[in-house]
């Protein structure tokens, strides 16, 4: 999975310090692999759930 092409990931990662980004990246990759979704898909899904 190439996260560098996902706009949500790129926008998010550039605002984090290197150590923080490294720690969060592991969880994000695992979540994306488990669900089969991109970070953008996960964000959009969360927004829909919050609206309902």
C-alpha positions in Angstrom: 0.0 0.0 0.0 1.5 3.3 -1.0 0.1 5.9 1.4 2.1 8.8 -0.2 -0.6 9.1 -2.9 -3.4 9.4 -0.4 -4.2 13.1 0.1 -5.6 12.6 3.6 -2.4 10.8 4.7 -0.1 13.4 3.1 -1.9 16.3 4.7 -1.9 14.6 8.1 1.7 13.3 8.1 3.2 16.7 7.2 1.8 18.2 10.5 3.5 15.6 12.8 6.9 15.3 14.2 9.0 12.4 12.9 8.7 10.3 16.1 5.0 10.8 16.4 4.4 10.0 12.7 6.4 6.8 13.0 4.3 5.6 15.9 1.0 6.5 14.3 2.0 5.1 10.9 2.1 1.6 12.1 -1.4 1.7 13.4 -2.7 3.4 10.3 -1.1 0.8 8.0 -2.5 -2.0 10.0 -6.0 -0.5 10.0 -5.9 0.1 6.3 -4.7 -3.5 5.7 -7.4 -5.0 8.0 -10.2 -3.0 6.5 -8.9 -2.9 2.9 -9.5 0.8 2.8 -7.4 3.9 2.3 -7.0 6.6 4.9 -9.4 8.8 2.9 -12.0 6.0 2.8 -11.6 5.6 6.6 -12.1 9.3 7.2 -15.1 9.5 4.9 -16.7 6.5 6.6 -16.1 8.1 10.1 -17.8 11.3 8.9 -20.8 9.4 7.7 -21.1 7.6 11.0 -20.8 10.9 12.9 -23.5 12.5 10.8 -26.0 9.7 11.4 
